[in-house]
Amino acid sequence: AQWVEEVNAACKAESNAPEPVTLDLSMVTFADQSGIELLRSLVANGMRIDACTSYIAELLHRKEDR
């Protein structure tokens, strides 16, 4: 979960930005459960997701994993 901690820390550092922060996930091809939970949390707190693969989009929208 090293990447989860790094992404979370980077997003927290940008949380006071005047404009909503957008994450470009176009190069992300896999996310484990902790990564998906982090992304869902970030979106719930106003972060935007851009250019994610259909696989990541499906994981973000799956209801049974929540």
Disulfide bonds with the S-S distance in Angstrom:
none
